[in-house]
Amino acid sequence: MTITVESALELNGIGKHFGALEVLRDINFAVAPGEIVALLGASGCGKSTLLNIISGLLGADRGTLRLDGEPSSSYTQWSRVAYMFQEDRLLPWRSVRDNVAFGLEATSVSHAERIQRADAALALVGLEPFSASWPHELSGGMRSRVALARSLVVEPTLLLMDEPFSKLDPQTRSQMHDEVLRLQTLTGATIVFVTHDVEEAVILADRVVVLEPRPGRIREIVSVNLPRPRVPTDVAVTEQTRQLRLKVVHA
């Protein structure tokens, strides 16, 4: 299958084995610039493995991967990919500002510019007053915002998120959903995120890639054509969540 649409991200025929175990088979989809796409499925369907391949942390055994039309063998565009992990991974011996600036330390950006960009990223997530604080002084939601700022500080073309809000309480998770959507509107970043939470996929995503396991492969790609903001208690959101949950259960 060849994808011909103009895309921010293209995956064609992606496959992956771990030894004799086939983890992913023939993954094909494209993500438009500024689109939010969820990778959804039961445990063992290869969601995180696929995200790691997109990020470059893992290589695919088969298939091709392109970002803004550039192949994964080139690092010109791939340096603009940011990854927000499930754990916030804040360094306890660094201040909030220095944790955010850490994402720029492997680049040629000067120290002064790193600080300036870190403060700008913290302002985006509403935490500039806490730039001198330490991670242990922050709530879970604030730590998630710092991790998000650390991802945004590199000004990514593509933001990848691997269940970053799964450990937050429901109210804080909802606040982070609003934050992600607000920041995506401001920055125009393309977002691909992994989730096992069907409601989260409906709230955030423009499209949902439903994966089925053994080996991980695409069952269906579902468009979420609902206006934002999407409130979980709205009838349309509830119905879309119900329909999507059925697809995951029977995957």
C-alpha positions in Angstrom: 0.0 0.0 0.0 1.4 3.4 -1.0 0.2 6.5 0.8 0.1 9.5 -1.6 -1.6 12.2 0.6 0.5 15.1 1.7 1.3 14.2 5.3 3.3 15.2 8.3 3.9 11.5 9.1 3.7 8.5 6.8 4.0 4.8 7.8 4.1 2.3 5.0 4.2 -1.5 5.6 5.8 -1.2 9.1 6.6 -4.6 10.7 8.6 -5.6 13.8 9.7 -8.8 15.4 11.3 -9.4 18.8 13.1 -12.6 18.1 10.5 -15.1 16.9 7.6 -13.0 18.1 5.9 -10.9 15.5 4.9 -7.7 17.3 3.7 -5.5 14.4 2.5 -6.4 10.9 1.9 -4.2 7.9 1.1 -0.9 9.6 0.0 1.7 7.1 -1.4 5.2 8.0 -0.7 8.8 7.4 -1.1 11.8 9.8 -1.9 15.3 8.4 -0.1 18.4 9.6 -1.6 19.6 12.9 -3.7 16.4 13.3 -4.1 14.6 16.6 -4.1 10.8 16.2 -4.6 8.2 18.9 -3.2 4.7 18.9 -5.7 2.6 20.8 -6.0 -1.1 21.6 -5.7 -3.8 24.2 -2.5 -4.7 25.9 -0.1 -6.5 23.7 -1.2 -5.0 20.4 2.1 -3.1 20.0 1.0 0.5 20.6 4.1 1.6 22.5 6.4 -0.4 20.2 4.9 1.5 17.3 5.4 4.8 19.0 9.0 3.9 19.7 9.5 3.2 16.0 7.9 6.5 15.1 10.3 8.2 17.5 13.4 6.5 16.2 14.1 4.7 19.5 13.4 1.4 17.7 14.0 0.4 14.2 11.4 -1.3 12.1 12.2 -4.6 10.5 10.1 -3.8 7.4 8.5 -0.8 5.9 9.2 2.9 5.5 8.7 5.9 7.8 8.7 9.5 6.7 8.3 12.8 8.5 7.3 15.9 6.5 8.3 13.8 3.4 11.8 13.1 4.8 12.9 9.5 5.4 13.8 8.2 8.9 17.4 7.8 7.8 17.7 11.6 7.8 18.0 13.5 11.0 17.2 17.0 9.7 13.5 16.8 10.5 13.7 13.9 13.1 15.5 16.2 15.5 12.1 18.0 15.7 10.4 15.0 17.3 9.5 15.2 21.0 8.5 12.3 23.2 6.4 12.6 26.4 6.7 9.4 28.3 4.2 7.7 30.7 6.4 8.8 33.7 7.3 12.5 33.9 11.0 11.6 34.3 11.8 14.9 36.0 15.3 15.0 37.4 14.9 15.7 41.2 18.2 17.5 41.5 17.3 20.0 38.8 14.9 23.0 39.2 11.8 23.2 37.1 13.5 25.5 34.6 16.6 23.3 34.3 14.4 20.2 33.8 12.7 22.0 30.8 16.0 23.3 29.4 17.4 19.8 29.6 15.7 19.0 26.3 18.0 21.5 24.6 21.3 20.5 26.1 22.2 18.1 23.3 21.7 20.9 20.7 23.8 23.8 19.6 21.5 26.3 21.4 23.4 28.6 23.7 22.9 28.5 27.5 21.2 31.9 27.4 18.8 30.8 24.7 18.1 27.6 26.5 16.9 29.5 29.6 14.9 31.9 27.5 13.1 29.1 25.6 12.6 27.1 28.9 10.9 30.2 30.4 8.8 30.6 27.3 7.7 26.9 27.4 6.8 27.2 31.1 4.8 30.3 30.4 2.9 28.4 27.7 1.8 25.8 30.4 1.2 28.4 33.1 4.1 27.5 35.3 6.6 30.3 34.8 6.2 31.4 38.5 7.4 27.9 39.5 10.6 28.0 37.4 12.9 27.9 40.5 10.9 25.2 42.3 12.0 21.6 42.7 10.0 18.6 41.3 9.1 17.3 44.7 7.4 20.6 45.5 4.9 20.1 42.6 1.6 18.3 42.4 1.1 15.5 39.9 -0.6 17.8 37.4 2.1 20.4 37.7 4.8 17.8 37.1 2.9 16.7 33.9 2.8 20.3 32.8 6.6 20.5 33.3 7.1 17.3 31.2 4.9 18.8 28.6 6.9 22.1 28.6 10.1 20.0 28.3 8.6 18.4 25.1 7.5 21.8 23.7 10.8 23.5 24.3 12.4 21.8 21.3 9.6 23.3 19.1 8.7 19.9 17.8 7.1 19.2 14.4 5.7 16.0 15.9 4.8 15.4 19.6 4.6 11.8 20.7 2.9 10.9 24.0 2.8 7.4 25.6 -0.1 7.4 28.0 1.3 10.5 29.8 -1.7 11.1 31.9 -2.6 7.5 32.9 -1.4 8.0 36.5 -3.3 11.2 37.2 -6.6 11.4 39.0 -9.7 12.0 36.7 -10.0 15.7 37.4 -6.3 16.4 36.7 -6.4 14.2 33.6 -9.3 16.2 32.2 -7.4 19.4 32.9 -4.3 18.0 31.0 -6.6 17.1 28.1 -7.7 20.8 27.9 -4.1 21.8 28.2 -2.9 19.6 25.3 -5.7 20.9 23.1 -5.0 24.5 24.0 -1.2 24.1 23.3 -1.8 22.2 20.0 -4.0 25.1 18.8 -1.2 27.6 19.8 1.7 25.6 18.3 0.1 23.7 15.4 2.1 20.6 16.4 1.1 17.2 15.0 0.4 14.8 17.9 0.4 11.0 18.0 -0.4 9.5 21.4 -0.9 6.0 22.8 -3.8 5.3 25.2 -5.8 2.4 26.5 -8.5 4.8 27.6 -11.3 4.9 25.0 -12.8 8.1 26.4 -9.5 9.9 26.3 -9.1 8.9 22.6 -12.5 10.4 21.8 -11.9 13.6 23.8 -8.5 14.3 22.2 -8.2 12.7 18.8 -9.2 13.7 15.3 -8.8 10.1 14.3 -8.2 6.8 16.2 -6.1 4.0 14.9 -7.6 0.9 16.5 -5.0 -1.9 16.8 -5.6 -5.6 17.3 -3.1 -8.0 18.9 -1.0 -11.0 18.0 0.5 -9.6 15.8 -0.3 -5.9 16.2 -2.1 -4.7 13.1 -4.7 -2.1 12.2 -8.3 -3.2 12.7 -9.8 0.1 11.7 -9.1 3.9 11.6 -12.0 5.8 13.1 -12.6 9.5 12.5 -14.0 11.5 15.5 -16.1 14.1 13.8 -17.3 15.9 17.0 -16.9 19.6 17.7 -14.6 20.7 20.5 -14.7 21.1 23.4 -15.8 17.5 23.9 -17.4 16.9 27.3 -17.5 13.2 28.4 -21.1 13.6 29.6 -22.3 14.9 26.2 -24.6 12.3 24.5 -22.6 12.4 21.2 -19.3 11.9 23.1 -20.8 9.0 25.1 -22.1 7.3 22.0 -18.8 7.6 20.1 -17.0 6.2 23.1 -19.4 3.3 23.3 -19.0 2.5 19.6 -15.3 2.7 19.8 -15.1 0.6 22.9 -17.0 -2.2 21.1 -14.4 -2.1 18.3 -11.6 -2.4 20.8 -13.3 -5.2 22.7 -13.8 -7.2 19.5 -10.4 -6.5 18.1 
